[in-house]
Amino acid sequence: MTVRGKPSASNVSREQTIVARVEGFTLLEVLVATMVLGISVVIVLQLFSGGLDQARRAEDYTRAVFHARAKMEEVLLDLPSGETLERGDFGDGYRWAWETLLDTDTPATELGVQPIMIRVTVGWGFDRTPKEYHLQTLALAPVLEEPSS
């Protein structure tokens, strides 16, 4: 029985027991929650790191393709008449080499042209894992007639 404004003794002990049961989390619950959160953060960071690495690789390959195409256009504008090999450096960590090979298997000299195979190679990443990109084409050059004496 309760007097107005004062709870009885039996009601107080029951309320204290209920409050004591829902007061907080156990140590085991806190450790499990922390472990799940930690594992989730590690997985997200690894995915983010992998994405950044893939973006860097794609940028490297894209730059190599642009360099190779530019060098190929440069060679095609001033096509050498014989077999040639040249090497150089773009100055941004990429190196290039191009070579021309006369295609003697193709019988096109009767038509007044000589097939020349042009191969451009661009390399990068020499301080870590070296990578290369190759670009190749076949061009037709006019056959130079030998001067008759």
SVG drawing of the C-alpha trace seen along z (x, -y; Angstrom):
<svg xmlns="http://www.w3.org/2000/svg" viewBox="-2 -16 80 29">
<polyline fill="none" stroke="black" stroke-width="0.4" points="0.0,0.0 1.3,-3.4 0.9,-6.6 0.3,-9.6 3.6,-10.8 5.7,-7.9 6.2,-4.6 6.0,-1.5 9.1,0.6 8.1,3.5 7.7,1.1 11.1,-0.5 13.0,2.8 11.2,3.9 12.1,0.7 15.7,0.9 16.0,4.4 14.6,3.4 16.8,0.3 19.9,2.4 19.1,4.9 18.9,2.2 21.5,-0.2 24.2,0.5 25.9,2.9 28.1,5.7 31.8,5.7 31.4,8.6 28.8,6.7 31.0,3.6 34.0,5.8 31.9,7.5 30.5,4.2 34.0,2.7 35.4,5.7 32.6,5.5 33.1,1.8 36.9,2.3 36.6,5.0 34.1,2.9 36.5,-0.1 39.4,2.0 37.4,3.5 36.2,0.1 39.7,-1.3 41.1,1.6 38.4,1.1 39.2,-2.6 42.9,-1.9 42.4,0.7 40.3,-1.8 43.0,-4.5 45.6,-2.0 43.5,-1.0 42.9,-4.6 46.7,-5.3 47.3,-2.2 44.7,-3.4 46.3,-6.8 49.7,-5.3 48.4,-3.2 46.5,-6.1 49.5,-8.3 51.6,-5.5 49.0,-5.2 49.0,-8.9 52.9,-9.0 52.9,-6.0 50.4,-7.5 52.3,-10.8 55.6,-9.1 53.9,-6.9 52.5,-10.0 56.0,-11.7 57.6,-8.6 54.9,-8.4 55.3,-12.1 59.0,-11.6 59.1,-7.9 62.7,-6.6 63.5,-4.7 65.5,-1.9 65.7,0.0 66.1,-2.3 66.1,-2.0 65.9,-5.1 65.5,-5.5 64.7,-8.4 63.0,-9.8 59.8,-11.8 61.0,-13.5 58.1,-12.5 59.3,-9.0 58.3,-7.4 60.9,-6.1 60.3,-5.4 61.9,-3.3 60.8,-2.9 62.1,-0.8 61.3,-0.3 61.7,3.0 61.5,3.5 58.8,6.1 60.5,8.1 57.9,10.9 55.2,8.7 55.7,8.4 54.7,4.8 57.9,3.4 56.5,4.0 53.8,1.4 56.5,-1.1 56.0,-0.9 57.9,0.7 56.0,2.0 57.7,0.8 56.7,2.2 56.9,-0.5 56.9,0.6 56.8,-1.9 57.4,-0.9 56.7,-3.1 58.0,-1.9 57.5,-3.3 57.8,-2.3 61.4,-1.4 61.9,-2.0 59.2,0.6 57.6,3.1 58.5,2.1 55.6,1.9 55.5,1.5 53.0,0.6 53.6,1.6 52.0,0.0 52.7,1.4 51.6,0.5 52.5,1.2 53.2,-1.8 53.8,-2.0 56.8,-4.1 57.7,-4.8 60.5,-2.7 63.5,-4.9 64.9,-4.1 68.6,-3.5 70.4,-6.0 71.6,-4.4 75.1,-5.1"/>
</svg>
